[in-house]
Amino acid sequence: MADEDDVLSQFDISKEETDKLISEVIRFILFKSHQNSGCPIKREDLTQIVTKNYRQRNLATYVINEAKNKLENVFGYDLKELQRSRSSSIGQSRLPQSQSSVDSKSYVLVSQLPIQVFRKHVVEDTTTPMTGFTFALLAIVHLAGGKMPEETLWHHLKRMGLHENDEHNPVFGNNKQVLETLVQQRFLQKEKVNGPEGSTLFYDLAERALDPQVSEKVKDYISQILKNDVSVVDID
């Protein structure tokens, strides 16, 4: 308690005020994560919750870190910072819509519950099709080396019964929008590659798909599929 008092004295703020700020940040994170289907939350938005009424240097960092600890210890969530990947190839440019939706520092909530408990008590039946689609699509891109032209990706999605111009899919609704959702959630990213015959749109695996926890599950998913259908290997 003495250490906490020493920290708060540096900010000239009471414990009650600090606890209120921490609670506001947690509520914002939980609400936004649910409202935006797990899309990344900008650190800038969390910082503004603190700085709108308090100007103390580093107070926002302290509050966010405390919120992170409480999310883990009370709610069983890891507030995970996304590690941005960068394009290194000449002629590649990230599309503005995939960049602007994510700040240089942003976070996603990742459940720390055992998978059996998470499936039983947290996952809703309505999210199951999207989860299956996500793993299937990430597996397709993974098998292609982590990067695939848009035209080729839609070719494989059509083999799954998902057509590019279908806006009334009975499960997903607008098929283009469901793919865009994975871009917004940072499972995929879009890049335009300029070549002698013009530009080509590519989909790459993004930060969340490259996270070891996700990538290992995708590899396990691929292994299970390959046991039952060797033709999946044909991804060209």
Backbone as a ProteinNet text record, in pm:
[ID]
protein_1_A
[PRIMARY]
MADEDDVLSQFDISKEETDKLISEVIRFILFKSHQNSGCPIKREDLTQIVTKNYRQRNLATYVINEAKNKLENVFGYDLKELQRSRSSSIGQSRLPQSQSSVDSKSYVLVSQLPIQVFRKHVVEDTTTPMTGFTFALLAIVHLAGGKMPEETLWHHLKRMGLHENDEHNPVFGNNKQVLETLVQQRFLQKEKVNGPEGSTLFYDLAERALDPQVSEKVKDYISQILKNDVSVVDID
[TERTIARY]
82.6	0	86.3	199.9	288.9	342.9	379.8	432.5	327.8	203.1	95.2	74.1	78.8	62.2	173.7	295.4	409	389.2	338.8	315	209.5	98	-12	27.7	115.9	159.6	235.7	301.8	373.4	275.8	155.5	56	-37	-24.6	-112.6	-258.5	-291.9	-426.6	-460.9	-586.4	-626.8	-647.7	-647.9	-672.5	-813.5	-909.2	-1046.7	-1055.5	-987.8	-987.3	-919.7	-810.3	-737	-820.1	-882.8	-966.8	-1080.5	-1135.5	-1243.6	-1192.9	-1073.4	-1014.9	-987.5	-936.6	-907.9	-1036.8	-1142.4	-1272	-1326.8	-1310.3	-1357.7	-1282.9	-1153.5	-1073.6	-1116.7	-1139.1	-1182	-1318.2	-1412.4	-1544.8	-1535.1	-1452.3	-1434.8	-1378.7	-1278.3	-1215.6	-1316.2	-1388.6	-1485	-1597.9	-1646.3	-1756.6	-1711.1	-1597.5	-1549	-1515.2	-1455.8	-1419.7	-1543.8	-1650.1	-1775.9	-1846.4	-1852.3	-1922.9	-1859.1	-1726.5	-1654.2	-1603	-1665.2	-1632.2	-1484.3	-1422.8	-1283.9	-1182.2	-1224.2	-1128.1	-1033.6	-912.1	-815.5	-865.3	-820.8	-855	-731.4	-745.2	-631.1	-588.2	-458.5	-407	-444.7	-448.4	-484.4	-622	-716.4	-851.4	-850.2	-767.1	-756.7	-689.6	-589.3	-518.2	-610.1	-698.4	-787.5	-886.9	-918.5	-1007.8	-945.3	-812.7	-740.2	-710.6	-659.6	-610	-720.1	-844.8	-951.5	-972.3	-937	-952.5	-824.3	-722.9	-598.8	-480.5	-387.3	-273.1	-140.3	-147.8	-23.8	53.6	181.3	268.3	271	255.5	263.9	145.9	47	-67.9	-144.7	-159.1	-232.6	-165	-32.7	40.9	15.1	17.5	-7.3	-148.6	-246.9	-386.3	-407.6	-352.6	-367.9	-302.7	-185.4	-117.5	-197.6	-256.7	-338.8	-465.2	-523	-639.8	-603.8	-488.1	-440	-427.8	-371.1	-356.1	-492	-587	-718.8	-794.7	-781	-844.5	-794.3	-666.8	-609.2	-650.1	-640.2	-661.4	-808.8	-895.4	-1037.2	-1121.4	-1092.2	-1176.4	-1116.2	-990.7	-928.7	-892.1	-867.1	-828.9	-687.3	-616.5	-487.2	-510	-476.2	-482.3	-352	-358.1	-237.3	-208.3	-87.4	-48.1	-10.9	-64.2	-32.6	105.1	180.5	311.5	298.4	313.5	292.7	401.2	360.4	455.1	474.1	586.7	618.4	645.9	608.9	641.4	787.8	856.2	996.4	1021.7	925.1	945.4	920.2	1004.2	987.1	860.9	786.6	665	541.4	557.2	442.2	395.6	267.9	212.5	90.3	85.5	-31.6	-146.8	-264.2	-379.6	-420.4	-459.7	-493.9	-600.3	-701.6	-810	-764.2	-659.7	-612.9	-517.5	-459.9	-366.5	-438	-531.2	-588.8	-673.9	-722.6	-809.9	-732.2	-599.9	-519.4	-409.9	-403.7	-301.4	-168.2	-57.5	73.8	81.7	3.9	-9.8	-157.6	-190.4	-329.9	-333.3	-450.8	-462.7	-584.3	-576.9	-692.1	-702.8	-825.2	-847.5	-833.4	-754.2	-734.6	-769.4	-864.1	-906.1	-793.9	-775.6	-677.6	-742.2	-874.2	-944.5	-904.7	-905.6	-884.5	-986.4	-945.7	-1030.5	-1165.4	-1167.9	-1294.6	-1390	-1335.5	-1417.5	-1465.4	-1376.6	-1411.7	-1525.5	-1515.1	-1619.7	-1753.5	-1749.9	-1873.7	-1943.2	-1865.5	-1926.4	-1916.6	-1831.9	-1809.6	-1856.7	-1819	-1850.3	-2000.4	-2053.1	-2193.7	-2206	-2319	-2340	-2332.7	-2372.6	-2374.8	-2235.4	-2131.7	-1995.9	-1922.3	-1978.2	-1909.4	-1882	-1978.7	-1948.6	-1834.5	-1829.7	-1723.7	-1588.4	-1585.1	-1459.4	-1409.2	-1500.8	-1463.2	-1416	-1485.9	-1445.6	-1307.4	-1282.5	-1152.9	-1038.9	-1054.5	-949.6	-930.6	-1041	-1030.7	-958.1	-992.6	-930.7	-783.1	-751.6	-611.1	-529.5	-591.6	-522.4	-491.9	-586.6	-564.9	-446.8	-445.3	-336.8	-205.1	-210.4	-89.5	-27.2	-111.3	-61.4	-2.9	-44	9.5	136.6	188.1	310.9	287.5	164.2	134.7	89.6	75.7	38	-31.9	-140.7	-217.6	-286.1	-284.9	-357.6	-507.5	-574.6	-717.9	-794.1	-759.3	-831.1	-819.6	-699	-678	-752.1	-754.4	-824.3	-973.3	-1033.1	-1174.9	-1201.1	-1103.2	-1116.3	-1135.3	-1056.3	-1065.6	-1191.1	-1230.2	-1352.2	-1474.9	-1471	-1582.2	-1594.5	-1481.7	-1484.9	-1550.7	-1554.8	-1622.2	-1767.6	-1808.6	-1946.1	-1964.9	-1854.6	-1861.7	-1821.5	-1917.8	-1893.9	-1874.1	-1784	-1740.1	-1854.7	-1949.2	-2055.9	-2184	-2177	-2294.9	-2309.8	-2415.9	-2441	-2548.8	-2597.9	-2707.3	-2679.4	-2556	-2523.3	-2605	-2669.2	-2756.1	-2682.6	-2551.1	-2473.5	-2399.4	-2328.9	-2239.2	-2295.5	-2400.2	-2451.4	-2367	-2301.9	-2217.1	-2079.8	-2046.5	-1920.6	-1798.2	-1805.7	-1692.7	-1670.3	-1781	-1769.8	-1712	-1744.5	-1690	-1539.3	-1491.6	-1347.6	-1284	-1352.7	-1302.5	-1297.1	-1389.8	-1388.7	-1259.5	-1210.1	-1084.6	-966.2	-977.5	-873.8	-880	-1000.7	-1017.3	-974.6	-993.9	-954.2	-805.9	-736.5	-591.7	-552	-639.7	-599.5	-538.2	-585.3	-532.9	-498.2	-412.5	-386.7	-382.5	-420	-422.8	-304.2	-241.2	-129.5	-147.4	-116.1	-121	22.1	48.5	182.2	181.3	268.4	278.4	373.2	329.1	410.4	402.3	473.1	474.9	337.3	247	113.5	8.2	54.4	-38.6	-27.2	-123.4	-118.5	-206.3	-162.2	-236.3	-259.6	-380.3	-413.7	-383.1	-304.9	-268.7	-325.8	-357.1	-391.5	-277.4	-226.7	-119.8	-173.5	-108.3	-136.7	-90	-176.4	-143.2	-106.5	-94.1	-36	-104.1	-235.7	-305.5	-291.4	-283.8	-265.2	-123.7	-27.6	112.2	147.6	55.8	79.2	91.6	192.5	215	91.3	10.8	-108.6	-204.7	-220.5	-311.8	-248.4	-123.1	-58.3	-46.1	-22.5	-15	-151	-258.5	-392.9	-425.6	-381.2	-404.8	-330.9	-207.9	-130.4	-196.9	-249.9	-321.8	-446.8	-514.2	-634.6	-598.3	-488.7	-444.3	-411.6	-344.7	-307.3	-430.8	-534.1	-656.9	-724.8	-725.2	-786.5	-710	-578.1	-495.8	-513.2	-545.8	-566.6	-689.7	-784.2	-909.6	-920.3	-838.7	-851.9	-718.3	-646.4	-512.7	-521.6	-637.7	-650.8	-638.6	-648.3	-634.7	-497.2	-398.5	-262.7	-256.3	-346.2	-347.3	-404.7	-318.1	-361.4	-321.6	-269.3	-226.6	-345.7
-120	0	125.4	117.9	233.8	266.2	163.8	185.9	251.8	206.5	265.2	410.9	440.7	578.7	667	613.3	689.6	721.5	621.9	643.3	750.4	739.4	834.2	974.8	984.2	1116.3	1189.5	1113.8	1175.4	1241.8	1187.9	1241.7	1342.5	1355.2	1445.4	1410.8	1282.9	1234.3	1131.2	1128.9	1036.4	896.4	798.1	659.4	645.7	716.2	708.4	758.2	868	921.5	824.7	765.7	671.6	547.4	494.1	374.8	403	524.1	561.6	564	617.6	621.1	480.5	395.5	256.9	187.2	208.5	147	198.8	328	386.4	325.7	306.9	247.5	103.4	28.3	-111.6	-119.5	-35.3	-35.5	-3.4	93.7	132	15	-53.3	-165.7	-277.9	-315.3	-424.3	-388.6	-265.2	-222.2	-217.2	-153.3	-138.5	-272.7	-361.5	-492.5	-569.8	-558.5	-626.1	-555.7	-423.4	-346.4	-362.5	-366.1	-368.7	-507	-610.3	-749.9	-781.9	-730.4	-764.7	-685.8	-577	-492.8	-425.1	-392.4	-331.3	-201.2	-176.9	-56.1	33.3	157.1	247.5	292.3	292.9	344.4	491.5	563.1	704.2	724.4	634.3	646.5	622.4	527.2	500.5	617.6	673.2	786.8	906.2	929	1045.3	1036.6	914.9	900	965.6	956.1	1013.2	1160.7	1194.1	1330.1	1434.4	1389.7	1489.7	1572.7	1515.5	1589	1598.7	1518.9	1518.5	1537.2	1621.9	1653.1	1601.9	1524.1	1477.8	1385.8	1410.8	1334.8	1187.7	1097.3	951.7	892	973.9	918.9	820.8	854.7	767	630.3	629.5	502.5	418.2	482.3	409.9	352.2	431.1	386.5	270.8	280.7	173.4	44.8	56	-63.1	-127	-43.9	-97.3	-163.2	-102.7	-162.5	-297	-302.8	-429.1	-537.3	-501.5	-598.5	-647.3	-554.8	-593.2	-678.1	-645.6	-726.8	-870.9	-887.4	-1022.1	-1093.8	-1025.6	-1091.6	-1109.2	-1020.4	-1025.9	-1086.2	-1044.8	-1085.3	-1198.5	-1230.8	-1338.9	-1302.2	-1172.3	-1125.8	-1070	-1096.7	-1032.6	-917.2	-794.6	-678.9	-678.8	-735.8	-765.4	-654.7	-600.1	-497.1	-564.2	-510.8	-564.7	-518.2	-610.6	-578.9	-558.9	-436.1	-405.8	-467.9	-531.6	-582.1	-476	-479.8	-377.9	-439.8	-365.5	-410.1	-380	-474.6	-453.2	-455	-503.4	-516.5	-384.8	-355.6	-235.9	-250.4	-141.7	-146	-183.3	-210.8	-245.5	-122.4	-109.1	-0.6	-51.5	-26.1	-63.7	27.5	-28.6	52.8	136.3	262.1	351.6	295.5	226.1	181.5	77.2	-1.2	-101.7	-41.4	75.3	138.8	232.3	310	415.1	361.2	237.5	181.6	134.3	132.6	84.4	185.3	230.3	323.4	251.8	330.8	269.8	182.5	218.4	132	101.6	-25.9	-66.1	-201.5	-236.7	-356.7	-439.6	-568.5	-656.5	-736.9	-778	-862	-1008.1	-1082.3	-1224.8	-1299.6	-1391.8	-1465.9	-1557.1	-1560.6	-1649.5	-1774.4	-1787.2	-1903.9	-2029.8	-2145	-2271	-2283.1	-2339.1	-2340.8	-2406.4	-2514.4	-2582.2	-2490.4	-2416.3	-2323.8	-2208.1	-2158.4	-2047.1	-2085	-2203.9	-2248.3	-2268.3	-2317.5	-2349.3	-2226.2	-2129.1	-2018.5	-1882.6	-1869.6	-1738.2	-1733.2	-1831.9	-1829.8	-1842.2	-1754.8	-1762.5	-1844.4	-1914.1	-1996.7	-1915.1	-1788.9	-1704.1	-1671	-1684.2	-1652.1	-1771.4	-1890.6	-2011.5	-2011.1	-1975.1	-1973.3	-1878.8	-1761.5	-1665.5	-1718	-1786.2	-1845.2	-1950.5	-2036.6	-2138.3	-2078.3	-1973.5	-1905.6	-1844.4	-1780.9	-1716.4	-1816.9	-1931.3	-2031.7	-2090.1	-2112.1	-2166.4	-2068.9	-1940.3	-1841.4	-1821.8	-1815.8	-1802	-1922.6	-2040.7	-2161.4	-2152.8	-2101	-2086.2	-1993.3	-1878.6	-1782.1	-1836.6	-1906.6	-1966.4	-2067.8	-2152.7	-2253.3	-2190.6	-2067.9	-1997	-1920.1	-1938.6	-1870.3	-1742	-1720.1	-1601.8	-1482.6	-1499.8	-1387.5	-1440.6	-1375	-1426.6	-1312.3	-1314.6	-1213.3	-1222.8	-1109.2	-1105.2	-1200	-1200.3	-1284.8	-1431.7	-1473.9	-1614	-1648.1	-1553.8	-1577.1	-1598.6	-1515.9	-1533.4	-1661.5	-1704.5	-1832.4	-1946.2	-1943.8	-2049.6	-2033.8	-1908.3	-1886.8	-1934.8	-1921	-1971	-2122.7	-2190.4	-2335.7	-2371.4	-2273.3	-2292.9	-2245.2	-2198.4	-2151.2	-2003.7	-1928.6	-1785.5	-1706.1	-1635.1	-1560.8	-1412.5	-1351.7	-1215.3	-1115	-1128	-1028.4	-1065.8	-1168.8	-1211.1	-1121.3	-1041.2	-951.6	-1005.4	-1127.3	-1182.2	-1327	-1354.1	-1488.1	-1518.8	-1635.9	-1665.5	-1668.7	-1686.7	-1691.8	-1560.9	-1509.6	-1396	-1263.1	-1268.6	-1144.7	-1105.3	-992	-942.1	-1008.5	-1091.2	-1165.9	-1075.4	-967	-873.7	-809.5	-778.3	-712.5	-805.4	-933.8	-1026.3	-1039.7	-1030.8	-1032.2	-903.6	-792.2	-663.6	-662.1	-732	-739.9	-803.4	-904.7	-968.7	-874.8	-782.6	-679.8	-582.5	-540.2	-447.7	-510.9	-641	-711.6	-743.6	-714.6	-735.2	-881.5	-965.2	-1100.1	-1098.5	-1007.7	-989.5	-842.8	-818	-681.7	-679.5	-566.3	-552.4	-470.5	-516.1	-444.2	-438.5	-324.5	-309	-314.1	-408.5	-427.6	-380.5	-285.3	-230.7	-312.6	-349.5	-427.5	-370.5	-430.5	-379.9	-380	-466.9	-474.1	-403.4	-322.5	-251	-297.7	-260.1	-294.3	-415.7	-495.2	-613.6	-605.5	-634.5	-631.9	-767.6	-767.1	-888.4	-883.5	-1001.3	-1017.1	-1089.7	-1030.1	-1088.4	-1125.3	-1219.9	-1246.5	-1127.2	-1076.4	-960.4	-1003	-903.2	-926.6	-1036.9	-1037	-1134.8	-1276.3	-1288.5	-1420.5	-1471.5	-1379.5	-1417.9	-1440.4	-1404.2	-1429.3	-1579.3	-1623.6	-1767.5	-1844.2	-1784.3	-1853.5	-1885.4	-1790.8	-1810.3	-1896.9	-1867.4	-1940.5	-2089.5	-2124.6	-2266.1	-2334.2	-2261.7	-2317.7	-2335.9	-2241.4	-2253	-2374.9	-2395	-2511.1	-2642.3	-2644.1	-2763.2	-2786.1	-2675.2	-2683.1	-2742.1	-2695.1	-2745.8	-2894.2	-2933.7	-3074.6	-3163.7	-3118.2	-3196.3	-3208.2	-3096.8	-3098.6	-3192	-3185.4	-3266.6	-3416.1	-3451.7	-3592.6	-3646.8	-3554.9	-3597.5	-3567.4	-3474.4	-3433.4	-3385.8	-3470.6	-3437.4	-3329	-3313.3	-3217.1	-3073.4	-3051.6	-2916.4	-2860.5	-2946.2	-2901.9	-2820.5	-2849.2	-2780	-2640.6	-2542.8	-2409.1	-2308.9	-2354.4	-2263.8	-2222
0	0	0	73.2	79.2	-58.4	-134.9	-269.7	-357.9	-346.1	-425.7	-388.1	-257.3	-211.6	-265.4	-269	-321.1	-468.8	-542.8	-685.5	-706.3	-632.4	-649.5	-606.4	-507.5	-462.7	-572.8	-660.8	-772.9	-870.1	-878.3	-970.2	-902.8	-771.1	-696.1	-722.1	-701.6	-726.2	-619.8	-576.4	-470.7	-526.8	-435.5	-476.2	-534.2	-476.9	-526.5	-670.2	-698.4	-835	-932.5	-885.9	-971.1	-999.5	-895.3	-914	-1012.3	-1006.3	-1097.9	-1242.1	-1261.9	-1396.6	-1448.9	-1361.8	-1401.4	-1442.4	-1365.1	-1396.5	-1529	-1555.9	-1681.3	-1800.1	-1785.9	-1893.6	-1917.6	-1811	-1824.7	-1892.6	-1850.2	-1912.4	-2061.5	-2094.5	-2234.8	-2315.8	-2262.3	-2332.6	-2355.5	-2251.1	-2263.4	-2359.8	-2351.8	-2438.4	-2583.8	-2609.5	-2747	-2809.4	-2730.6	-2783.2	-2826.4	-2747	-2781.8	-2897	-2890.9	-2993.1	-3130.6	-3136.9	-3264.4	-3300.6	-3242	-3278	-3264.6	-3159.1	-3131.8	-3209.8	-3276.8	-3348.8	-3249.3	-3291.4	-3200	-3139	-3016.9	-2943.5	-2939.4	-2982.9	-2989.1	-2849.2	-2827.9	-2700.5	-2684.3	-2796.9	-2792.9	-2729.2	-2760.7	-2704.2	-2553.6	-2509	-2364.7	-2293.7	-2356.7	-2297.5	-2279.3	-2376.3	-2370.6	-2254.6	-2211.4	-2096.3	-1973.6	-1963.7	-1850.1	-1871.7	-1989.9	-2013.2	-2032.9	-2049.5	-2067.4	-1940.6	-1823.7	-1697.7	-1616.4	-1653.3	-1576.3	-1671	-1633.6	-1719.1	-1663.5	-1554.9	-1493.4	-1588.4	-1598	-1685	-1641.4	-1736.3	-1716.8	-1639.2	-1602.9	-1531.3	-1620.8	-1747.2	-1838.5	-1848.9	-1855.2	-1862.8	-1738.8	-1621.6	-1496.6	-1494.6	-1534.6	-1531.8	-1628.7	-1748.2	-1847.5	-1798	-1736.7	-1683.9	-1570.8	-1485.4	-1376.7	-1431.7	-1535.7	-1599.4	-1661.4	-1721.4	-1780.3	-1673.6	-1557.7	-1448.9	-1398.3	-1384.3	-1333.5	-1434.9	-1563.4	-1667.1	-1662.1	-1632.4	-1626.2	-1498.7	-1385.3	-1256.3	-1220.8	-1269.8	-1234.3	-1346.4	-1470.5	-1583	-1666.8	-1645.1	-1720.6	-1862.5	-1888.6	-2021.6	-2021.2	-2129.5	-2152.2	-2248.8	-2206.3	-2295.8	-2374.6	-2492.4	-2569.7	-2670.7	-2663.5	-2760.5	-2892.5	-3000.9	-3132.7	-3176.2	-3233.3	-3286.5	-3436.6	-3482.3	-3622.2	-3708.7	-3818.2	-3916.5	-4023.1	-4091.3	-4189.7	-4325.1	-4430.1	-4565.3	-4593.9	-4655.7	-4688.3	-4837.7	-4915.6	-5058.6	-5129.7	-5228.1	-5308.5	-5392.1	-5404.2	-5484.5	-5406.8	-5277.3	-5194.9	-5118.9	-5104.5	-5023.7	-4951.5	-4819.7	-4742.3	-4779.4	-4793.3	-4826.4	-4705.9	-4729.4	-4618.4	-4525.8	-4579.6	-4493.4	-4393.5	-4426.1	-4332.2	-4230.4	-4263	-4172.3	-4075.7	-4129	-4047.7	-3933.7	-3946	-3843.4	-3721.4	-3730.2	-3618.9	-3587.3	-3463	-3421.3	-3411.4	-3401.3	-3388.8	-3264	-3161.2	-3044.1	-3027	-3032.6	-3014.7	-2947.1	-2894.7	-2813.2	-2854.9	-2827	-2838.7	-2709	-2677.8	-2560.6	-2599.6	-2525.4	-2549.3	-2421.4	-2430.1	-2311.8	-2262.5	-2131.2	-2070.1	-2011.1	-2031.8	-1979.7	-2055.8	-1990.8	-2063	-2174.7	-2287.7	-2406.9	-2380.5	-2298.1	-2270.4	-2193.1	-2096.2	-2016.6	-2103.6	-2189	-2276.5	-2370.9	-2430.1	-2523.4	-2453.3	-2329.7	-2258	-2204.2	-2153	-2079.7	-2149.1	-2250.3	-2312.3	-2456.2	-2536	-2679.1	-2701.7	-2785	-2823.6	-2951.5	-2965.2	-3083.3	-3212.1	-3205.1	-3324.3	-3375.1	-3289.2	-3331.1	-3388.9	-3374.7	-3421.1	-3570.8	-3656.9	-3801.1	-3836.9	-3773.5	-3802.6	-3758.7	-3645.4	-3598.2	-3696.3	-3742.4	-3839.6	-3970.4	-4016.6	-4140	-4125.3	-4010.5	-3987.4	-3995.8	-3928.3	-3930.3	-4069.9	-4141.8	-4276.3	-4368.1	-4359.1	-4445.8	-4411.6	-4282.3	-4242.7	-4286.7	-4283.7	-4329.2	-4478.4	-4556.9	-4701.2	-4727.9	-4661.1	-4682.9	-4629.6	-4517.1	-4459.6	-4556.2	-4615.2	-4708.8	-4835.2	-4864.5	-4981.2	-4947.6	-4826.9	-4787.3	-4710.7	-4666.6	-4586.3	-4666.9	-4799.3	-4885.4	-5008.3	-5051	-5162.8	-5238.3	-5372	-5448.6	-5421.4	-5424.7	-5397.4	-5489.6	-5618.5	-5714.6	-5678.1	-5637	-5599.5	-5471	-5376.8	-5250.7	-5275.8	-5360.1	-5389	-5467	-5545.2	-5615.3	-5514.5	-5408.3	-5307.1	-5221.3	-5195.7	-5118.7	-5196.1	-5327.7	-5409.8	-5397	-5382.3	-5363.8	-5230.6	-5137.7	-5009.4	-5015.3	-5133.6	-5148.6	-5118.8	-5106.4	-5076.1	-5200	-5257.5	-5380.4	-5350.4	-5425	-5397.7	-5394.5	-5484.8	-5497.1	-5423	-5339.9	-5263.5	-5140.8	-5138.7	-5025.7	-4932.2	-4960.3	-4880.5	-4841.3	-4802.9	-4756.4	-4631.3	-4621.9	-4507.8	-4373.5	-4376.4	-4251.1	-4226.1	-4329.2	-4310.6	-4362.4	-4442.6	-4501.5	-4621.3	-4612.5	-4720.2	-4712.9	-4813.6	-4809.1	-4813.8	-4890.2	-4895.1	-4758.4	-4690.4	-4561.2	-4455.8	-4463	-4363.7	-4381.8	-4506.8	-4531.2	-4480.2	-4500.5	-4451.5	-4299	-4234.1	-4088	-4037.5	-4107.7	-4067.4	-4085.3	-4181.1	-4197.2	-4079.7	-4044.6	-3932.4	-3800.1	-3787.2	-3665.1	-3664.6	-3772.1	-3787.4	-3792.8	-3847.7	-3884.5	-4024.1	-4107.6	-4242.6	-4263.9	-4361.3	-4403.9	-4556.6	-4612.1	-4757.1	-4803.7	-4910.3	-4969.9	-5121.1	-5176.6	-5321	-5373.6	-5463.4	-5519.7	-5664.1	-5694.1	-5829	-5914.1	-6033.1	-6125.6	-6265.9	-6361.3	-6499	-6564.8	-6517.4	-6576.7	-6491.8	-6398.3	-6311.5	-6167.9	-6086.2	-5944.1	-5914.5	-5815.6	-5772.8	-5623	-5581.8	-5439.5	-5377.4	-5269.9	-5197.9	-5057.1	-5004.4	-4863.7	-4794	-4686.3	-4605.7	-4468	-4403.2	-4262.3	-4180.4	-4093.6	-4011.4	-3870	-3781.6	-3649	-3570.2	-3568.3	-3484.7	-3540.6	-3672.2	-3732.5	-3711.6	-3696.6	-3678.4	-3531.4	-3442.3	-3300.2	-3277.6	-3201	-3181.9	-3135.7	-3048.1	-2999	-3112.7	-3206.3	-3318.4	-3425.9	-3459.7	-3569.1	-3538.3	-3411.9	-3376.2	-3390.3	-3354.9	-3371.7	-3518.8	-3602.7	-3746.5	-3801.6	-3756.6	-3801.8	-3758.4	-3636.2	-3590	-3674.4	-3707.6	-3791.4	-3927.7	-3985.4	-4116.4	-4107.3	-3999.7	-3983.1	-3977.8	-3907.1	-3897.8	-4034	-4110.2	-4242.6	-4336.7	-4330.9	-4421	-4394.5	-4271.5	-4240.4	-4313.2	-4338	-4398.1	-4547.4	-4596.8	-4736.6	-4788.4	-4855.7	-4906.6	-5013.2	-5079.7	-5187.8	-5139.3	-5007.6	-4954.5	-4983.6	-5001.6	-5027.8	-5157.6	-5251.4	-5379.6	-5360.2	-5338.7	-5305.8	-5412.9	-5523.8	-5631.6	-5716
[MASK]
++++++++++++++++++++++++++++++++++++++++++++++++++++++++++++++++++++++++++++++++++++++++++++++++++++++++++++++++++++++++++++++++++++++++++++++++++++++++++++++++++++++++++++++++++++++++++++++++++++++++++++++++++++++++++++++++++++++++++++

